[in-house]
Amino acid sequence: MAAEFLTRGWKVVGTIQGSARTELHNLADEHPGRIEIESLDVTEPDQIAALRDRLSGRSFDILFHNAGIANANPHESVAEVSTEEFVRVMVTNALSPMRVIEGLQDLVPADGLIGIMSSGQGSIGNNAKGRNDIYRGSKAALNQFMRCYAARHAEEPRALVLMAPGWIRTAMGGPDAPFSVEEAIPKVVDVLLSQQGNPGLRYLDREGHTVPW
Ligand SMILES: NC(=O)c1ccc[n+]([C@@H]2O[C@H](COP(=O)([O-])OP(=O)(O)OC[C@H]3O[C@@H](n4cnc5c(N)ncnc54)[C@H](OP(=O)(O)O)[C@@H]3O)[C@@H](O)[C@H]2O)c1
């Protein structure tokens, strides 16, 4: 997503976990002065507050939270998963994005956009097959928390987006996923840009279609 925004003329502040060199560093070297890299473990509230302090005085047209995880054994049902693994996924996928949004929201102007990478698997209405209980539950909880956020901020003109990008060949999506990052991400970015200036919360797929809650 950082690379795609760069090709469209944007400047990006991207976060990574820890201090190891990443693809984002390569991108920053290729585009001097257009990417800043910050460190953030989204599950650590102190790190969110510290990032907020470091970014003080800045303004972001789009704040987008991408980080998320799947549970180690996707075949485990909610009856089988350990409490520790359940908590790890829920904290990372449902609680932490909301803390990031709440912590950084005042860096986004009134006509800006706040987005979170959700998943089609967060849809309760579309869940006819089951499976991936823990991941589905975490993204459904995220969607619900974002609806609470939207209701709390109903008077504000910001655009709010929960994105369902489709099944993509990433480390999480695996090699069997039908779509590459190169196919999917330009569409994801198109949808985000199309929502700028459109107040209120939407749950959208990468074609811009509404996903049933
Ligand atoms: N791939 C799909 O088919 C698919 C479909 C629907 C939704 N999504 C969602 O898309 C988002 C990106 O997933 P992906 O497919 O690109 O998976 P991925 O390749 O596993 O990437 C996940 C990213 O999240 C970061 N992350 C995880 N925990 C973090 C934490 N505590 N603090 C900061 N960063 C953290 C990871 O950082 P490290 O590399 O340092 O671990 C990694 O950069 C997720 O929210 C996922 O749920 C993916």
The ligand as a Tripos MOL2 file, in Angstrom:
@<TRIPOS>MOLECULE
LIG
   48    52     1     0     0
SMALL
NO_CHARGES

@<TRIPOS>ATOM
      1 N1         -3.9930  -11.9620    2.9230 N.am      1 LIG1
      2 C1         -5.2990  -12.0480    2.8990 C.2       1 LIG1
      3 O1         -5.8800  -12.8630    2.1500 O.2       1 LIG1
      4 C2         -6.1400  -11.1190    3.7430 C.ar      1 LIG1
      5 C3         -7.5180  -11.1220    3.5470 C.ar      1 LIG1
      6 C4         -8.3110  -10.2690    4.2910 C.ar      1 LIG1
      7 C5         -7.7300   -9.4200    5.2110 C.ar      1 LIG1
      8 N2         -6.3830   -9.4380    5.4140 N.ar      1 LIG1
      9 C6         -5.8380   -8.5300    6.4100 C.3       1 LIG1
     10 O2         -4.8500   -7.7290    5.8060 O.3       1 LIG1
     11 C7         -3.9190   -7.2640    6.7970 C.3       1 LIG1
     12 C8         -2.5180   -7.5520    6.3040 C.3       1 LIG1
     13 O3         -2.3750   -8.9580    6.2260 O.3       1 LIG1
     14 P1         -1.3900   -9.6810    5.2160 P.3       1 LIG1
     15 O4         -2.1830  -10.6290    4.4350 O.co2     1 LIG1
     16 O5         -0.5070   -8.7010    4.5190 O.co2     1 LIG1
     17 O6         -0.5740  -10.5500    6.2720 O.3       1 LIG1
     18 P2          0.9640  -10.5920    6.6230 P.3       1 LIG1
     19 O7          1.7580  -10.7430    5.3710 O.co2     1 LIG1
     20 O8          1.0970  -11.6110    7.6990 O.co2     1 LIG1
     21 O9          1.2230   -9.1270    7.1790 O.3       1 LIG1
     22 C9          0.7220   -8.7370    8.4350 C.3       1 LIG1
     23 C10         1.4550   -7.4930    8.8420 C.3       1 LIG1
     24 O10         0.9710   -7.0860   10.1270 O.3       1 LIG1
     25 C11         2.1130   -6.8060   10.9290 C.3       1 LIG1
     26 N3          1.8100   -7.0060   12.3490 N.ar      1 LIG1
     27 C12         1.3190   -8.1160   12.9430 C.ar      1 LIG1
     28 N4          1.2310   -7.9360   14.2720 N.ar      1 LIG1
     29 C13         1.6810   -6.6700   14.5160 C.ar      1 LIG1
     30 C14         1.8620   -5.9140   15.6910 C.ar      1 LIG1
     31 N5          1.5580   -6.3890   16.9030 N.pl3     1 LIG1
     32 N6          2.3560   -4.6630   15.5660 N.ar      1 LIG1
     33 C15         2.6910   -4.1570   14.3620 C.ar      1 LIG1
     34 N7          2.5690   -4.8380   13.2010 N.ar      1 LIG1
     35 C16         2.0810   -6.0900   13.2980 C.ar      1 LIG1
     36 C17         3.1620   -7.7630   10.4540 C.3       1 LIG1
     37 O11         4.4260   -7.3220   10.8560 O.3       1 LIG1
     38 P3          5.6720   -8.3790   10.9550 P.3       1 LIG1
     39 O12         6.0130   -8.7010    9.5400 O.co2     1 LIG1
     40 O13         6.7120   -7.6170   11.6940 O.co2     1 LIG1
     41 O14         5.1400   -9.5460   11.7270 O.co2     1 LIG1
     42 C18         2.9620   -7.7070    8.9560 C.3       1 LIG1
     43 O15         3.6300   -6.5900    8.4060 O.3       1 LIG1
     44 C19        -4.3050   -7.9940    8.0840 C.3       1 LIG1
     45 O16        -5.0820   -7.1430    8.8920 O.3       1 LIG1
     46 C20        -5.1290   -9.1700    7.5850 C.3       1 LIG1
     47 O17        -6.0200   -9.6350    8.5580 O.3       1 LIG1
     48 C21        -5.5650  -10.2600    4.6990 C.ar      1 LIG1
@<TRIPOS>BOND
     1     1     2 1
     2     2     3 2
     3     2     4 1
     4     4     5 ar
     5     4    48 ar
     6     5     6 ar
     7     6     7 ar
     8     7     8 ar
     9     8     9 1
    10     8    48 ar
    11     9    10 1
    12     9    46 1
    13    10    11 1
    14    11    12 1
    15    11    44 1
    16    12    13 1
    17    13    14 1
    18    14    15 2
    19    14    16 1
    20    14    17 1
    21    17    18 1
    22    18    19 2
    23    18    20 1
    24    18    21 1
    25    21    22 1
    26    22    23 1
    27    23    24 1
    28    23    42 1
    29    24    25 1
    30    25    26 1
    31    25    36 1
    32    26    27 ar
    33    26    35 ar
    34    27    28 ar
    35    28    29 ar
    36    29    30 ar
    37    29    35 ar
    38    30    31 1
    39    30    32 ar
    40    32    33 ar
    41    33    34 ar
    42    34    35 ar
    43    36    37 1
    44    36    42 1
    45    37    38 1
    46    38    39 2
    47    38    40 1
    48    38    41 1
    49    42    43 1
    50    44    45 1
    51    44    46 1
    52    46    47 1
@<TRIPOS>SUBSTRUCTURE
     1 LIG1         1 GROUP 0 **** ****
